[in-house]
């Protein structure tokens, strides 16, 4: 099952390239790239997890989505909080559409193009789906309109059956609309109350829920909506509050330190086993409400604009969103092949490395050949900016 938002998306960019120039938080860009790579690796290992989170290797990889939401709230506030005097809601929405929607469309198209290679038994509805159904689902996916379970053409109850991680972009858009429609006007105190209440809801879901984890959000049903809304509300608005409060922590080697903290947090074993799921819930609550804001505060404290680590961070930051939103159609093929053919782990690991390299290559090509030129054209056409 697609348990990422990943980061997704997840996955909004940490800088709106169509906005007037501001100093970029390059380290935060890079951390989004690190999280996106972890999402891909998490999904590769998912092929051997037998749909059991207790057997995962990158055990908490799905938390990358919650990290994406936190980053997104932080940079949305940084980019737009001081501009509402001369910018209306529709202008804001246009800017977000220009930034996010081209890759949403490409992800849906890639998903449709690779659907023909996904006729594995773990996808029970693929064989019975017609070409016209696939085209219709692709077109709807390009608009980000969520699909009910009755429209599923794969059998995994995904809101976006051709590109599962797009579900997190749906909640990203919802959070952006809540911010623009009125929550941006909240004082820091009011925003703090909202963040505190959202944190309580998140902790209760984790500690008292049936799963003890934050896996879910991609289905258009009561459970999926509850999970999706709860997952986005705390981190997105906590990111806004963190930016407004100006909390920064300056440490040497910030990018590498934050990357190690993020990798460790997402890779540690699950806690509590099957008998005490609440223990794992407490761990994940601690990651989302305490550790992730700390990582962002450290990453935002980096003042340098050049150097080896900054260049690495900038590369992975540019790659992060295309990688997140295009990789999963490849995962459908890989996971189906591993499960149906009962591929041994050693052989699967070698093939998985190839899939990882291919996913990065597809993302880079998507960025340079599609995303950047299309956004430049859209900006010149709809935002009044020169291409």
N, C-alpha and C positions, 0 to 999 in steps of 0.2 A: 504494500500500500504506500502511496506517496505521503510520507509523513513529514515532508519538509514544507517548507514554505514555498525552506526554503526556501530563504530568507527571505528564501529567499531572497517572494521577493522578498518581502522581502524586499520587498527588495527594492526600494526606491534608492536612487543614487544619493550619495552623501553630498553632492553639489549639483545644483540646478544650472547646467551649462548655458541655459538660455537667459539667466538672470544677469543683471549688472554685476560686474566683476567684484568679488569679495575674496578675501584670503581664504584659500581652501584648507580644510582640515584634512591634510593628505594622509595622516596616520589613520584617521577614521575611515577614509576611503579604503586604505590598505587592509584594515581589519575586516571590512565587509568582504574583501576579496578572500581573505583567509577563511572566513566563515562559509563563503560560497564553495571553496574547495573542500571544506569539511562536509558540506551537504552532499557533494558528488561522491566522496569516499563513503559516507554513511549509506547512501543508496546502493553503492556497489556491494557493500557488506550485507545489505538488506536481502540480497539473493540467497544468502545462507542462514538467515535468521528464522526461516519457517514461520514468518508472521508472528514471531514471539519476541517481544522486546527484551526478555531475559537472555536471549541468545545473541544479541547484537554485539558488535565489536566497538564501533564508535557509539557508545551506549546512549548518549544524550544528544546525538547529532541534530535532532529536530529542534533543539533549543536555539539553533542558529536563526530560525525564523523570529523568535522573540528578541534576539539580539538585533536583527535587522529592523524590527519595529522601533526599538529604542534609538538606534542610530537615525532612523528616519525622522522621528519626532524632534530629535536634537537639531538636525540640519534644516528641517522645515522652519523651525522657530528662528534659527540663525539667519536663514535666507529671506524670511518674509515678515517677521514680527515688526520690523521697523518700516515697512513699506505700505501698510494698509491705508495711510492717509491719501496716497495717490494711486491706489490699486483696488479695484472692485473684485467681488467674488469670481465673476466670469473670467477676468484676466488671470486670476490665480488658477482656476480650473484649466484654462487653456495651456498655461505653462506646465502644469503637471501632466496633462495629456501629451504635450509635445515631448516631455522628458520620458514618459513611461510607455505610452501606447505603441510606438513603432515596434518595440521588442515583444510586446504582448501579441501583436499581429504576427510577427515572424515566428514566435514560439508555437502559435496555433497552426500556422502553415506547415512548419517542420513536423509537428505532431501528425497532421493529416498525411503528409508525404510518406512518413515512416509507418503509418498504421498498417499498411499491407504486409509488413514484415513482422507483425506482432500477433500472429495467429497461434499463440501458445495456449495450452489447456488452462493455465491459471487466469486467462482472460476469457471467461465463458461466453461473452456476448460478441466477441470480435467476429467470429465466423458467420454469424447471422446478421451482421450489419452491412447494409448496402452502401454503394458508392455515394448515392445521394444523401444518405443519413450522415456519412462522414463529412461530406461537403457542408451540409447544413450545420453540423456541430462545429465545424471549423469556422464558419462565418459568424456564428453566435459567439464562439470563443474570442474572435477578433474584437467583439464589442464589449467583452467582459460581463455580459449578462449571464448570471449563474443558471445552471441547468438543474432541474429536479432529478431525483433518482429514476423516474420513469423515462427520461431521455438518455440515460446512460447507454453507451455503446461498447463498453468494455467489461462491465460486471464488477467494478470496484467501487461503485457508488460515488464517483468523483463529480464535483461540480463542473470541472473542465476535463472531460475524459481523454482529450488528445494531449493534454499537457498539465498533468495534475498539480504541480506547484503553483500554477496561476491562481489558485484559491487565495494565496496570501496577498496577491496584488489586489484582489477584490476587497479584502479588509483594509489594505493600505489606502485604497481609494475612499472607502467609508470613513476612515479616520481623518483623511485630508478634508473631506466634506464637513465633518463635524467641527474640525478646527476652523475652517473658513466661514462656516455658517453662524458661528457664535462663540464657540469655546475659546477662540483666540482672545476674546475680550475679558476673560477671567483674570482677576488679579492673581498674583502669586499665591496669596492665601487661599483663594477659591480654587485655584488649580491644585494646590496642595491637598485640599479636601478631596477633590476628584481622584487624585492619584492615590491617596490613602484608602479610599473606599474601593478603588479598583484593585489595590494590593490585597485587601481583605478578601475580595471575591476570588482572586487568583489563588490565594493560599487555601481558602475553603475548598475550591475545586480540586486542588492537588491533594489535600490531606483527607478530605471526606469523600472524594469521588471514588468511582469504581476502579480507576486505573492507577492512580498514584503517579501520573505523568502528564505531559502536555502533548501527547500524540493525538492529533485530530484537528478538525476544522474544515476539512475539504468536502464534506457532505452537506447537502442542503436539506437538513432535517433538524429536529430539536437539539439533539446532542451536538451535531456539527456546528450549528449556529451558536450554541452556548459556549462551546470551546473556542470558536473563532473570535467572538466578541470579547470574551474574557482574556484571550491571549493578546489582543491588540490594545485594549484600553489602558492597561497599566503601562507597558513599556513605551507606547507612543507618547502618551501625555507625561510620563516621567521624563522622557527625553526632552520634551519642551521645557519642563520645569528645571531640569538640570542645566540647560542652556541659559535660561533666564537668571538663574541664581549665580551664574558665573563661576561655578566650582571647577577648578582646574588643578591638577596635580602634576608638577613638573619633575620628571625623573629621567635619568640618562637611559638611553636605549629603549625608549618608550614603545616603539613599534614591536621590537622583539619580545619585550617583557609582556606586553598586552597579548601578543600572538600566542605565547606560551601559556598564559593564563586561560585564554579562550580554548586552546587545544586541549588543555588538561580538563577544563570544566566539561567539555563536550565528550571527552573520551573516558572519564573515570567509570568504573563499573556501576551498575545499578545497585542501590542499597535496599536492604530489607527483605530481599527475595520475594517470593509469591505470597508469603504469610503476612508481611508487614509493609504493604504498599505505601502507607502513609510516610514511612521513613524516606523512601525515594521522593515522595511528594515534597517533604520538607527540604531535601537537597535541591530539587529543581526550583522551589520557591526562593531559596537563598541565592541561587544563581541569577534568577531573573530580577529579583528586587534589590539585591545587594552587590553581587559580584559584577554583573554587567554594567550597572551605573559607575562602579569604580573603574572598570576598564575604560569606559568612555571618558571619564574625567581625566585619566592618565593620558589617553590618546589625544584629547583636546588640549592638553598642557604642552605638547610638543610645539616649539616655535620655529624650528628650522624649516627652510624651504628647499634645501638641497642636501646632497649626501647620498651614499649608497643605500641606506635603509629607506630614505625618502623616495628614491627612484624605484625601489622594489615595491614600496607601498603604493606609489602612483600607478605602476603597471597593473598590479592586482586590483586596485580600486577601479580602474577603467574597465577591467575584464569582469568585475564581479556580477553586475546585473545581467549582461548577456550570457554569462556562464550559468547563472541560476535559472534563467527563464528558458534556456534552450537545451539543457542537458537531459531532461527526463525522458523525452522520446527515445533516446539511446538506451536509457535504463530499462524501459519496457522490454526492449529486445534482449538486452543482456540478462535481466532477471528471468524472463521467460525461458531463455536458452538454458541457463544454469539449472532451473527447477525441473523443466521437462526432460532434459538430457541427463540429469543427475551428474553434473560435471564435478569432478574432484576438486577440492579447494586449490591445489597447486596449479592446475590448469586454469581454473577460474580466476586465480589471482593474476596470472600472466595476461589472460584476456581482459581482465578488469583494468590492468595498467594501460592496455591499448585503448580501452574505452575512455579512460580518464584523459589520455593524450588527445584522442579524437574530440572529446567534449571541449577541451581547452582550445583546440584548433578551430572548431566550429564557432565557438564564442568569439574568438579573436577575429575571424573572418566576418562574422555577423556585425561586430562592432565597427570595423573599418570599412566594409563594403556596403553596409545597410544602415546601421543605427546612426552613426555620425552624419553621413550625408543626408539622410532623410530628416533628421532633426534640424540640420542647417536649413534645408528647404522649407520645412514647416515653420521654423522661426521667422524666416524672411517673409513667408506668405501670411502668417496669422499673428505674429507677434511684432511685426514692424521692425525686425532686426535684419541686418544685412547678412547674407549667407557667407 
